[in-house]
Amino acid sequence: AQSVAQPEDQVNVAEGNPLTVKCTYSVSGNPYLFWYVQYPNRGLQFLLKYITGDNLVKGSYGFEAEFNKSQTSFHLKKPSALVSDSALYFCAVRDSGTYKYIFGTGTRLKVLA
Amino acid sequence: DAGITQSPRYKITETGRQVTLMCHQTWSHSYMFWYRQDLGHGLRLIYYSAAADITDKGEVPDGYVVSRSKTENFPLTLESATRSQTSVYFCASSDWATNEQFFGPGTRLTVL
């Protein structure tokens, strides 16, 4: 069965500092991995994805994520956080053999000025 | 307007009533999804559809019914609403090539 874990309910970081939002996953086949962001009272927006290829993927708004197969992780990173990055972040996984997406419980990122 | 829309945006209903949430997309995406978002649970997949007339269950399908007679529409029906179905419901669509999901603005449903 597919599953996704986001171990931190909330991450606080000072503006200008690097940020990391953690995600680990479990699938039986090859993983398709995604990060989405949700701003208050809005739907989710796509940030980035890993399907195949380079383990480091770059996405929107300066975010990147590293696929680590041995640790089954796909952590979201940004070198320098902005206050406007404050939002709810979701990791999602899809097994390559299905079209069912499983989302994590979300991590609230607060960037402090 | 191009994109994905949901209606209504807000709905209050009573236990036992039937409610239908509408979802419409203009991209002709093959895949469409219904999720519910609840505190502590994140997003959970209710149903998804690979094409018109092809639907399949997600993680939490009980109490919900879907249909997809046209590619652009994917309505979700609560046949007899219960308080546990109070939630925010999101519709999404995706094409098979990019795997990126595009989400609607959500419907906030309250069941009294």
Interface residues (C-beta under 8 A of the other chain):
Chain A: Q6 Y32 F34 Y36 N41 R42 G43 L44 Q45 F46 K49 I51 F90 A92 R94 Y99 K100 Y101 I102 F103 G104 T105 G106
Chain B: Y31 F33 Y35 G40 H41 G42 L43 R44 L45 Y48 A50 D56 G58 E59 F90 A92 N99 E100 Q101 F102 F103 G104 P105 G106
